Structures are given as C-alpha cells and as structure tokens.
Amino acid sequence: MLAPLSDDEMDELDQFLMSDATSDETMMLDMLDGYLTAVVIGPRNLQPSEWLPGVWGPEVEDAPQFDTTEQAQHILDLILRHYNGIIWILQGDADAFEPLFDTVTYPDDPREYIEAEPWAHGFMQGVALCQQDWQPLFDETQGRELLRPLHLLGAEEVISEEEALTRWPDQREKLAKQIPMNISAIYRYWLPYREAVHERDLGTTIRRVAPKVGRNDPCPCGSGKKFKRCCGAAATLH
C-alpha cells in the first residue's frame, strides 16, 4: 500500500484543488476527505474510474486543466495515496480515525467552531455513488442514527424540522463531534460484507485466469485419467 500523504503533500493537493486549473465544482480537501471516506467504508469496492470523476464536478467540462501529463499523474497519485491512507488508518485502528474538518468563526463571536458541513456533504456524495447498496443501513434504526449527523450536515435537501437542528454553530459542532465515532461504527458494519464481496470477486478472478483444460488433457483433480473420462464427464462425482 502506498504511504499516506505527508503534511506538505496534503498542502500541495489542497492548493491544486483550489487553483485556477480546477472548476468551481471541484471538491476542496475537506469535502474530498469525506467523499473518499464514504467510498472506502461503503458496501461496494468501487474502482477509481467510478469515483474519480466526481472529485472534479458533475460535468465533463469540470475536468481539471493540467499543464503536463506528469502533473496529471502526480495529482492523481496524491489523491490515490490519500484514499489508501484512509484505508490504512481504518484498518489499523478505526477508533483513531480523524476526519479533515475545518474550523470557522462568526462576527461578534470570538469562539472557533468545528465546521463539518463540507466533509459531510462529500461523504453523502460518496454514498450516492451506490445509494442502493447503502440502503440496508438506512433501513435499520441504528443505521439511521449513525447516518443522522452526516445527513443533517451534508444532505442536499432536508426537511424544515431538520433544518432547525443545524441552525446554530453550536448545534452543528455537536453533530460534527459525533461523526468520527459514527464513521468507525459504519466501517465495522460494512466490513464483513466488503470482505465477502472481495472473496467472491477474487474467486471469480481466479476462475477466469485459470487455463482451460482440454478434454484429452490429464484431469486437474490428479486422478491420472483424461479430463473427458473424469471431471469432464457430467455424471462423474468424486
């Protein structure tokens, strides 16, 4: 697995995401972190080709304008390494996971508040990539409780009663503080399913790459008979 990003590399990625090379729809670093976290902990093992376009924006025209192919590869490597870094942290100790939240201040209020809305919005966009696969978690009471702060802070649309729960900075910060623990619980919820899917996909891959046995070849079971006289015969069981 590739090494997680250093602080300098994280800053470099942050600067690129905010640069003129990207569109106004491109995710900022905190939103990207939430998005990749949903991809990592969800029920499906999504390929980069399925989630990477969403980093830049909803339209093809949102793709970044790289100066060179080397720059394009470098930025892609940074994103993939950050993705792998999230996996590394969760596999090592899911309870130690720390989302990349920002902070915010308001006029006439000296206090600095945790700002988790962009992160949660990115997370919910990651969920939307395979919403149907996430549905079992939405259908369970405990699952809805785990998703509640993420939904309240990051959903595209909420009902008026839910809006009242995020009206004030201290309300939003209280929800933000619930997210790390909930992420570790969601990670563990889907872990057995992800492992089962991985084993299934691995088995399928092995079967695909195994060389085809000819009917006159020795049977791979080791009986010494020709395949057509052994496992190749439909009625043969051993």
N, C-alpha and C positions, 0 to 999 in steps of 0.2 A: 504494500500500500504506500502511496506517495506521502511524503511528510506534510503535516499541516502547515498552513501559512505562518510565516513569521509576522511580527507586528509591522515591519517595513513592507512586506509583501501585501498585507491586508490594506495598508495605507495606499499602496500603488493601485490595487484593484479598486479601492474606493474612489481614488482620483480619476481613474478611467471611466467608471460608471457615471461620474458627474461631469465628464468632459464634453466638449462640443462634438466629439466623434460619435456620441450616442444620441438617441432621440429623447424627447421629453417623457416618453412612455417607459424608458428603461428603468429597471429596478435599482434603487440605491442599495448600499451594502446591508443595512439592517433588514430591508424588505427581502433581499436576496437570501439572507441567512434564514429567515422564516420560511421562504419558499423551498429552499434546499432541505430544510429540516423535515417538512411535510413529505417531500419526495423520499427521503431516507427512511422515515419511520412508518410510512404507509404500508398498506397490504400488498401492493404490487412492486416488483423490482423494475422500475421504469428505466429505459435506456436514455442516454443523454439526448438522442435525437428527438425524444418525446417531450423533454422538459426544457432543453436549452433555448429554443426559440422564444419561449415565454419570458425569459430573462430580459430580452431586448424590447418586447412590446407585442401587442396583439396583431400588428400588421407586418407584412413582409418588408414594407418600407422602413420599419423601425430598426432593421438590422444595422449594426454599427459600421462606420466608415473607417476601417483600419488603414493605416499608412502602408503597411507591408504585410506579406504573408507571415513573416516572422513575428510581427506584433500580434497578429490574429492568433497564432499558435500559442504565444506566451500568455495572452489574456485568457484563452481557453484553458490552458494548463492551470492558471491560478484559480479559476472557477472550479475545475475538477478536483484540484487539491483541497479547496475549501470544503467541497462536497465530501471528499474522503476524510477530511479532518473531523467533520460532524460524525461520520460513521465510527471513526477511531475513538472519539470521546464517549459516545454512547455505548460502544462495545466494552470499553474499559470500565466505566462507571456511569451508568445512566443518571444517577442522582447528582453527579457532578456537572451535568450539562448547564451551560450558562448562555442564554440567547444574547445576541448582539443588540441589546436595547440601547437607544439613545436617551438623552435627557432634555428637558425643556423647562424654560422659565416663562413666567407671565408678568405683565406690567403690574406694578403695585403689590407684587408678591415675591419676597426675597427667596422663597424656597425653590429648590430644584427638584423637579418631578421626573420619575421614570416615564419615558414615552415608548409605549409598546405597540401603538396602532399600526405603524408601517410594517413591523415584524409580523404582527397578527394578520395583516392584510396579505402579506406574502405567503404566510402559512395557508390561509384559506384558498389562495390561488393554486397552491400546490395540491391541496385536497381536491380542487375542482378538476384537476387533470384526470382523475379516475374516481369521480364522485360516487359512482355506483358501487365500486369496490369498498368504499368507506362506509356505505350505508349501514352495515350491521352495528357499527359504533354509534351512529346517530339513532338507531332504533332502541338501544339499551338506555335505561335511566342513568346508570353510572357513566356510560359513554357520553351522554349529553352533558352531564355535569363536568366531565373532563374537557369537553369542547367548548363549554359555555364562555369562559373568558376570551378564548380565541374568536368565537363567533361574535360576541358583543363588541370587541375591539376591531375585528378585521373583516366582518361580513360586508358585502356590497350593499345589502339592504337589511335593515332591522325594523321591527315594529315600534310604534311610539312608546310603548311600555318599556322596551329595551333601551331606547334612546335615553330615557330618564336615568338609566343605570350607569351611563357614561358621560353625564352632563358636566361633572366637575372633575378637576385634576386629581383630587384625592381618590375619587371613585375609580378613575382609570388606572391610577397607580396600584390600588388594591387588587384590581383584576390582573395587572401586569405581574405582580408578585406571585400569583397563583400559577403562572404559565410554566416555569421550569419544572415544578413537581408534576404538573399535568402532562408535560411532554414525556417525562420518564415513564409515567404510567401508560400513556398511549403507545410508546415504544415497546413496552413489555406486552401490551395487549396484542399487538400485531406480530410480535416476534415469532411465535410458533407457526403462524400462518405463512410468514415470509420464508421461514426455514423449510416448511413443507413444499412450498412452491418452488424454492431453489432446488430441492432434491428431485422434484418431478422434472424440472427443466433440465437438470444435469443428467438424469436418466434418459430423457429424450435425446439429448445431445449425444450421449454415448451410443445409443442405439443407431443414430443417424450416421455416426462416423465409423461404426464397425464395418469391416469389409464384408461384402456379400459372399455367402458361401454357395459354391456351385453344387449342383445335385450329385456330381461324381467326386466331389472333394471329401476328405475324411470329415466325419461329423465332429463339430467342435465340442461335443459333450465328452469326448475321449473314449468312446466305446470301441473305436477301431473300425467301425463299419463305415460305408459310404453314407453321406448325408441323406440320399434318397431312400436308403434302406433303414435309416434310423430316425432322427428327429424330423427329417424331411417328409416322412410318411405321416399323413394326417392322423392315422389311428394309433400311432406309437406314443405311449406314455411311459416314462421311466425316470 
